[in-house]
Amino acid sequence: MNALMPDSPEAQRVLEALEADPLNLPADVAELVRREPALAELRVQWLALEDAPVPLAPAGYFEQLPGRIAGKLPGQPRRLVSRLSPLLWSAAAAALLAIGAGGFLAGRANRTPMVEASVQPEAPRYTVGDAPFQEKDDLLVQADQLSPEEVQALMKRLESPKQRH
């Protein structure tokens, strides 16, 4: 027995018959398949392909599969994030600049003039000494440290010389 070459006209005729109907082969093709074990194996594989269920995948699954796999590999930058990142940073910077400038200008526009800075502070009318009362000290200077009884006594003392004049 000589082996059948894949590019021979007999092999082409067997392939065309298998594609047309692998169960009902013409008589001359069926004889070739019985004689050649490679053709018999090819017929079995062809029949097994027809029995395989059709894979259920959503539309576009296999077209998008390489991109999804490449996106999950480490070290691969995501294109959407790399494109939007400078745009997001510039938008955030512009928003912060607008908020900062608006707050600064609003603070300057509503500022009331500082009148208190131009007015000189009043000098105290009297000073309270740390030493206790002495006869030569003015009693009115230290009047805020006196008790109510002492204030009444002081008032009587001050009124009495006025009446003498």
Disulfide bonds with the S-S distance in Angstrom:
none
